[in-house]
Amino acid sequence: MNAGQAATSPMPMPARASAGGSTAKTLNIGEVLDRLRLDYPDVTLSKIRYLEAEGLVVPARTTANYRKYSPDDVVRLRYVLGAQRERFLPLRVIKEELESLDRGEQPCERPGPRPVPPPPPRVLDMIVEAGETVRMSRRELLAVTGVTDDQLVELEQYGLLAPRPGGSYFDGDALAVARTFAALSAFGIQARHLRSSRVAADREAGLIEQVAAPLRGQRDRLCGHAQDTVDELAGLLVRLHAALLRSRLRAGPSG
């Protein structure tokens, strides 16, 4: 079955099969990602978690609250990704289709908007996705991001970015910080204005480590549960920060 067929054919399973305690072999989120990337190479862990947050897939949870995906969950995720890529449908419409399939009904035919060729992926976005596997010299970082040497020095002085420990190269996180700062600097924002962001990140990282520390150990090096927990908590805190910031801005200036 090709990608186009996967996107338009009905799913041969109930939408909530994973929550019912199926005896089929279950997968962790990393294994699910490996399977999906065979047909959807752009999918990420964050994307899978986002689809769960939107209610499009509901993996089972262990007593330790780790996700366990059934084969049906993987089919469901393929349906969503296929509907997005092949039919350009928004998640709201895809969710309606899945609910129809859950009830045993055939979803209404939705041709979707006229296909528009997707823009080519931005190289830098793909680099940042690689995280710490990026190795950039100082000169390369300046050339790619457009920040000046003086600005980079200030970012380092205020602890907003730094070379990898024990080396002189910068990773994908440093690249993301420098690119974001370059955009902020267009509004007159300077590195010193962002000290509170670094302090908040330090505090939240400490909170995450407190939660994840009991999970680390010999067994976790095999299962990756601690890292999965760290990633999930980081994503939730980013979402919380965005919601709080949006709420504060809508409230207007105090006093």
C-alpha positions in Angstrom: 0.0 0.0 0.0 1.5 3.3 -1.0 1.2 6.6 1.0 -1.8 7.8 -1.0 -3.7 4.6 -0.4 -2.9 4.8 3.3 -4.3 8.2 3.5 -7.7 7.5 1.9 -8.5 4.0 3.0 -10.6 3.4 6.1 -8.8 2.1 9.2 -9.5 -1.5 9.9 -9.6 -1.2 13.7 -11.3 0.7 16.6 -9.7 4.0 17.4 -9.2 3.2 21.1 -7.8 -0.3 20.7 -4.7 0.5 22.7 -6.6 1.6 25.7 -8.4 -1.7 26.0 -5.5 -3.8 27.1 -4.8 -5.6 23.9 -2.4 -8.6 24.1 -0.6 -7.5 20.9 3.0 -6.5 21.2 3.3 -2.9 22.3 5.9 -0.3 21.3 7.5 2.6 23.0 7.5 6.0 21.4 11.0 5.6 19.9 10.0 2.4 18.2 6.9 4.0 16.8 9.0 6.9 15.5 11.3 4.4 13.7 8.3 2.7 12.0 6.6 5.9 10.9 9.8 7.5 9.5 10.0 4.7 6.9 7.1 6.5 5.1 7.1 9.9 6.8 10.8 10.9 7.3 9.9 14.3 8.6 7.9 13.1 11.6 9.4 13.7 15.1 8.8 12.7 18.7 7.3 16.1 19.3 4.8 15.6 16.4 3.7 12.2 17.9 3.2 13.8 21.3 1.3 16.7 19.8 -1.1 14.3 18.0 -1.7 12.6 21.4 -2.3 16.0 23.1 -4.9 16.8 20.4 -6.7 13.5 21.0 -6.0 11.8 17.7 -4.3 8.8 19.3 -4.5 7.6 22.9 -1.7 5.1 23.8 -2.0 3.0 26.8 0.0 3.9 29.9 2.0 1.6 32.2 1.7 1.9 36.0 4.8 4.1 35.8 2.9 6.3 33.2 5.1 5.4 30.2 3.4 5.3 26.8 2.8 2.0 25.2 1.6 2.0 21.6 -0.3 -0.9 20.0 0.0 -1.8 16.3 -3.5 -0.2 15.9 -2.1 3.1 17.3 0.6 3.0 14.6 -2.0 2.5 11.9 -4.0 5.4 13.4 -0.9 7.7 13.3 -0.3 6.7 9.7 -3.8 7.6 8.8 -3.4 11.1 10.4 0.0 11.7 8.7 -1.3 10.5 5.4 -4.4 12.7 5.5 -2.2 15.7 6.2 0.3 15.0 3.5 -1.8 13.6 0.7 -5.1 15.4 1.3 -3.9 18.5 3.1 -6.6 18.1 5.7 -6.5 20.1 9.0 -6.4 18.0 12.2 -10.0 19.0 13.1 -11.3 17.4 10.0 -9.1 14.3 10.4 -10.4 13.9 13.9 -13.9 13.9 12.6 -13.0 11.2 10.1 -11.5 9.1 12.8 -14.5 9.5 15.0 -16.7 8.3 12.1 -14.4 5.3 11.7 -14.6 4.6 15.5 -18.4 4.4 15.1 -18.1 2.0 12.1 -19.2 4.6 9.6 -17.5 5.6 6.4 -16.3 9.2 6.6 -17.7 11.7 4.1 -15.5 12.3 1.1 -13.4 15.4 1.6 -11.3 16.3 -1.3 -9.5 19.0 0.8 -8.1 22.2 -0.6 -6.3 22.3 -4.0 -2.9 20.7 -3.4 -0.1 23.2 -3.1 3.5 21.9 -3.4 5.1 22.2 0.1 8.0 24.5 0.4 11.4 22.8 0.4 12.6 22.1 3.9 14.9 24.7 5.4 18.4 23.3 5.9 18.8 25.1 9.2 15.5 23.7 10.6 16.7 20.2 9.8 20.1 21.0 11.4 18.4 22.2 14.7 16.3 19.0 14.7 19.6 17.1 15.0 20.3 18.8 18.3 23.7 18.2 19.8 24.9 16.3 16.7 25.5 19.8 15.1 29.1 21.0 15.1 29.6 24.6 14.2 32.7 26.7 14.7 32.3 30.3 16.0 32.8 31.7 12.5 30.2 29.4 11.0 27.7 30.3 13.8 28.1 34.0 13.1 27.8 33.5 9.4 24.7 31.4 9.5 22.7 33.4 12.2 23.7 36.9 11.3 24.6 37.9 14.9 27.7 40.0 15.4 30.8 38.9 17.3 30.0 41.4 20.0 26.5 40.1 20.3 27.8 36.5 20.6 30.2 37.6 23.3 27.3 39.1 25.2 25.1 35.9 24.8 28.0 33.9 26.3 28.6 36.4 29.1 24.9 36.2 30.2 24.9 32.4 30.0 22.5 32.1 27.1 24.7 29.9 25.0 28.1 28.3 25.1 30.3 25.9 23.2 30.0 22.3 23.9 31.8 21.3 27.1 35.4 20.5 26.5 35.4 21.9 23.0 35.2 25.0 20.9 32.2 23.9 18.7 28.6 25.0 19.1 25.6 22.5 18.9 22.1 22.8 17.6 20.8 24.3 20.8 23.3 27.1 20.6 22.3 27.6 16.9 18.6 27.9 17.9 19.4 30.4 20.6 21.5 32.5 18.3 18.9 32.5 15.5 16.1 33.4 17.9 18.2 36.2 19.4 18.9 37.5 15.9 15.2 37.9 15.4 14.6 39.5 18.8 17.5 42.0 18.3 15.5 43.5 15.4 13.1 44.8 18.1 16.0 46.3 20.1 16.2 43.4 22.6 19.7 42.8 23.9 21.3 39.8 25.6 21.0 41.5 29.0 17.3 41.7 28.7 17.1 37.9 28.5 18.8 37.0 31.8 15.4 36.2 33.3 14.8 33.7 30.5 18.0 31.9 31.4 17.2 31.9 35.1 13.8 30.5 34.4 15.3 27.8 32.2 17.8 26.9 34.9 15.0 26.5 37.5 12.8 24.5 35.2 15.7 22.2 34.2 16.3 21.6 38.0 12.7 20.7 38.4 12.8 18.3 35.6 16.0 16.7 36.9 14.3 16.2 40.3 11.5 14.2 38.6 13.8 12.3 36.3 16.6 11.5 38.7 14.8 8.4 40.3 14.3 7.0 36.8 18.0 7.0 35.9 19.9 3.8 36.3 21.2 0.7 34.6 17.8 -0.4 33.5 16.8 3.0 32.1 19.9 3.0 29.9 18.3 0.1 28.1 14.7 1.5 28.0 15.2 5.2 27.7 12.4 6.0 30.1 14.1 8.8 31.9 14.9 10.6 28.6 11.3 10.2 27.5 10.2 11.7 30.7 12.6 14.6 30.4 11.4 15.3 26.8 7.8 15.2 27.8 8.2 17.5 30.8 10.2 20.0 28.8 7.5 20.1 26.2 4.8 20.6 28.9 6.7 23.4 30.5 7.2 25.2 27.2 3.5 24.9 26.6 2.8 26.3 30.1 5.2 29.2 29.6 3.5 30.1 26.2 0.0 29.9 27.8 1.1 32.1 30.7 2.8 34.6 28.5 -0.2 34.8 26.2 -2.6 35.2 29.2 -0.4 38.0 30.7 -0.3 39.9 27.4 -4.1 39.7 26.9 -4.6 41.0 30.5 -2.7 44.2 29.5 -0.3 46.3 31.6 -0.7 46.0 35.4 -1.7 49.0 37.4 
